[in-house]
Amino acid sequence: MSRTALVIEDDVNIADLLRIYLEKDGFTVRIAGNGGTGVSMFEELHPDLVLLDVMLPVMDGWAVCSTIRQNSKTPIIMLTAKEELNDKVQGLNLGADDYITKPFEVRELLARIHAVLRRTDGDSPSEGKILRFDKLEINMESFELIVDGKKIDTPPKEMALLYHLASSPNRVYTRNQLLDEVWGFDYPGDSRTVDVHIKRLREKLKGVSEKWELATVWSMGYKFATKTE
């Protein structure tokens, strides 16, 4: 069965190039030339994948990504000519699954697309799992974080990071391990994005329980630390 890819890109040449290669790879492709149209087409099509330019008219790519992430876990790969680390971190923090800068090799883009789809398919090991601790529930079936009985709005990558750490209590993960195992690709910058996600999770979980914590292991990385009675 053919997958549908929504390309949100205002550069006609790049959009046409992506259409050609994606269709050769078996995708049904739809193209939106600005962010506003892209959001409307996303809501109409419910595509399997979004390729999203950052610099767009009407709504920029960050606004589009944020809007999609309010109600959907559909994989998003952001495309941009910008190479600054802050731009990459911002896209990932908003819930993008991957990030590639222009100009890009089509083979690399296709490889990233298939890697993202493998991670987000229904047979992903994180799908259909629920973890429970004192006053904490991490529900990857519904992508809900329940803290002290209250649902806390949490972006997909924060959910995935917390689930990954909590799946192996007291195991220490380096930042690079978390980038590889949660983001699933060789992040082309430093590891600050992990620190940003941990900081935001700690803000959501602060003071909830004395039986567990997101702990920093200095000079190494992080762990979901549980405490025995």
Secondary structure, DSSP 8 states (H G I E B T S, - for coil): ---EEEEE-S-HHHHHHHHHHHHHTT-EEEEESSHHHHHHHHHHH--SEEEEESS-SSS-HHHHHHHHHTT----EEEEES---HHHHHHHHHTT-SEEEESS--HHHHHHHHHHHHHHHSTT-TTTT-EEEETTEEEETTTTEEEETTEEE---HHHHHHHHHHHTSTT--EEHHHHIIIII-S--SS-SHHHHHHHHHHHHHHTTS-SSEEEEEETTTEEEEEE---
